[in-house]
Amino acid sequence: MQQPTPDDAAIEAAMRTLVDTRAGRSICPSEVARLLIADEDGWRVLMPRVREVAQRLARDGHVRLLRKGVVLDPDAPGAGPIRIAG
């Protein structure tokens, strides 16, 4: 049986929980996806939505998007790996 796809509220809740528990450290968006979808590879399909939710939260000032420790513009994070910090 396939797991239901988490909605944006579930993604946001998981992201906030992980960021809050890692005070002072950043998280990888894949950690959020893996928390919500336990399937070994199924979490990958959730990654674009996780990034979209992270961008929205960054625009609202709830998180920061980082690449190599540099804060990114949430409206133009570019391609490539990002980290999410509180």
Residue frames relative to the residue before (quaternion, step in Angstrom):
aa qw qx qy qz dx dy dz
M 1.0000 0.0000 0.0000 0.0000 0.00 0.00 0.00
Q 0.3971 -0.7318 0.5126 0.2097 3.55 -0.86 1.03
Q 0.4759 -0.6622 0.5019 0.2884 3.56 -1.06 0.83
P 0.4984 -0.6242 0.4887 0.3510 3.61 -1.06 0.61
T 0.4906 -0.6488 0.4908 0.3122 3.56 -1.10 0.67
P 0.4441 -0.7030 0.4852 0.2706 3.59 -0.75 1.01
D 0.4006 -0.6967 0.5367 0.2573 3.56 -1.09 0.69
D 0.7306 -0.4384 0.2925 0.4342 3.58 -1.31 0.17
A 0.6202 0.5474 -0.3478 0.4414 3.60 1.04 -0.71
A 0.6569 0.4960 -0.3065 0.4781 3.59 1.01 -0.80
I 0.6305 0.5208 -0.3282 0.4727 3.57 1.03 -0.79
E 0.6605 0.5069 -0.3061 0.4616 3.58 0.90 -0.92
A 0.6565 0.5141 -0.3156 0.4528 3.59 0.89 -0.90
A 0.6649 0.4952 -0.3035 0.4697 3.59 0.92 -0.89
M 0.6505 0.5237 -0.3100 0.4544 3.56 0.97 -0.89
R 0.6712 0.4953 -0.2989 0.4635 3.59 0.87 -0.93
T 0.6339 0.5299 -0.3295 0.4569 3.58 1.00 -0.81
L 0.6817 0.4813 -0.2957 0.4650 3.59 0.84 -0.94
V 0.6539 0.5038 -0.3181 0.4663 3.59 0.93 -0.87
D 0.6693 0.5099 -0.3023 0.4480 3.59 0.92 -0.88
T 0.6978 0.4631 -0.2836 0.4671 3.59 0.99 -0.76
R 0.7099 0.4022 -0.2489 0.5219 3.59 1.25 -0.27
A 0.0243 0.8436 -0.5358 0.0266 3.59 1.02 0.74
G 0.8183 0.2158 -0.1849 0.4996 3.53 -0.82 1.04
R 0.7322 0.3165 -0.2140 0.5638 3.60 1.26 -0.13
S 0.4311 -0.6968 0.5111 0.2597 3.55 -1.18 0.51
I 0.3026 -0.7225 0.5889 0.1989 3.53 -1.35 0.27
C 0.4382 -0.6463 0.5506 0.2950 3.54 -1.30 0.35
P 0.5568 -0.6130 0.4303 0.3591 3.62 -0.94 0.75
S 0.6058 0.5698 -0.3642 0.4190 3.60 1.07 -0.61
E 0.5708 0.5824 -0.3853 0.4320 3.60 1.15 -0.48
V 0.6299 0.5203 -0.3213 0.4789 3.57 1.07 -0.78
A 0.6785 0.4953 -0.2901 0.4584 3.58 0.83 -1.01
R 0.6753 0.4928 -0.2964 0.4617 3.60 0.93 -0.86
L 0.6097 0.5482 -0.3476 0.4549 3.58 1.10 -0.62
L 0.7407 0.4321 -0.2166 0.4667 3.55 1.02 -0.86
I 0.7747 0.1836 -0.1056 0.5958 3.59 1.13 -0.60
A 0.2802 -0.8176 0.4885 0.1197 3.53 -0.32 1.31
D 0.4853 0.6730 -0.4331 0.3521 3.60 1.20 -0.41
E 0.6027 -0.6289 0.3565 0.3378 3.57 -0.87 0.97
D 0.8107 0.1680 -0.0954 0.5527 3.60 0.94 -0.79
G 0.4985 0.7012 -0.4048 0.3097 3.60 1.23 -0.32
W 0.5801 0.6121 -0.3699 0.3899 3.58 1.13 -0.57
R 0.5696 0.6344 -0.3765 0.3625 3.59 1.12 -0.60
V 0.6380 0.5377 -0.3379 0.4355 3.61 1.02 -0.70
L 0.6477 0.5319 -0.3076 0.4505 3.58 1.21 -0.45
M 0.4847 0.7244 -0.4074 0.2725 3.60 1.19 -0.44
P 0.6577 0.4924 -0.3572 0.4443 3.68 0.78 -0.74
R 0.6632 0.4887 -0.3130 0.4725 3.61 0.98 -0.77
V 0.6076 0.5392 -0.3590 0.4596 3.61 1.02 -0.71
R 0.6604 0.4959 -0.3078 0.4724 3.59 0.93 -0.85
E 0.6357 0.5281 -0.3297 0.4565 3.61 1.00 -0.79
V 0.6573 0.4895 -0.3084 0.4829 3.58 0.95 -0.88
A 0.6354 0.5243 -0.3300 0.4610 3.61 0.98 -0.80
Q 0.6430 0.5147 -0.3244 0.4652 3.59 0.98 -0.80
R 0.6474 0.5127 -0.3204 0.4640 3.59 0.95 -0.84
L 0.6675 0.4925 -0.2998 0.4712 3.58 0.92 -0.90
A 0.6372 0.5175 -0.3267 0.4685 3.59 1.05 -0.71
R 0.6250 0.5330 -0.3348 0.4618 3.59 1.01 -0.78
D 0.7139 0.4399 -0.2392 0.4895 3.56 1.06 -0.82
G 0.5399 -0.6715 0.3703 0.3470 3.60 1.30 0.06
H 0.4833 0.6876 -0.4255 0.3357 3.61 1.21 0.28
V 0.7770 0.0843 -0.0485 0.6219 3.59 1.18 -0.55
R 0.3045 -0.6994 0.6015 0.2374 3.54 -1.37 0.09
L 0.2910 -0.7224 0.5974 0.1914 3.55 -1.10 0.69
L 0.0813 -0.8234 0.5615 -0.0114 3.56 -0.81 1.03
R 0.0201 -0.7284 0.6817 0.0656 3.51 -1.34 0.44
K 0.8304 -0.0852 -0.0103 0.5506 3.55 -0.59 1.22
G 0.7295 -0.4587 0.2234 0.4555 3.55 1.02 0.90
V 0.6077 0.5390 -0.3502 0.4665 3.59 1.29 -0.09
V 0.4333 -0.6981 0.5096 0.2555 3.57 -0.87 1.00
L 0.2691 -0.7784 0.5556 0.1143 3.55 -0.90 1.04
D 0.5239 -0.5760 0.5203 0.3509 3.53 -1.30 0.43
P 0.4126 -0.7386 0.4664 0.2584 3.64 -0.58 1.04
D 0.6516 0.5035 -0.3204 0.4682 3.59 1.19 -0.40
A 0.7944 0.1337 -0.0739 0.5879 3.60 1.24 -0.29
P 0.0523 0.8454 -0.5296 0.0454 3.60 0.58 1.11
G 0.4000 -0.7228 0.4730 0.3063 3.58 1.24 -0.34
A 0.6036 -0.5381 0.4431 0.3869 3.51 -1.35 0.10
G 0.6193 0.5585 -0.4071 0.3724 3.53 -1.23 0.33
P 0.7095 -0.4817 0.3141 0.4074 3.51 -1.33 0.21
I 0.0819 -0.7607 0.6419 0.0508 3.51 -1.20 0.70
R 0.2370 -0.7032 0.6428 0.1902 3.52 -1.37 0.22
I 0.2700 -0.7439 0.5919 0.1528 3.55 -1.22 0.51
A 0.0053 -0.7983 0.6011 -0.0378 3.57 -0.83 1.02
G 0.5514 -0.6196 0.4595 0.3178 3.52 -1.28 0.51
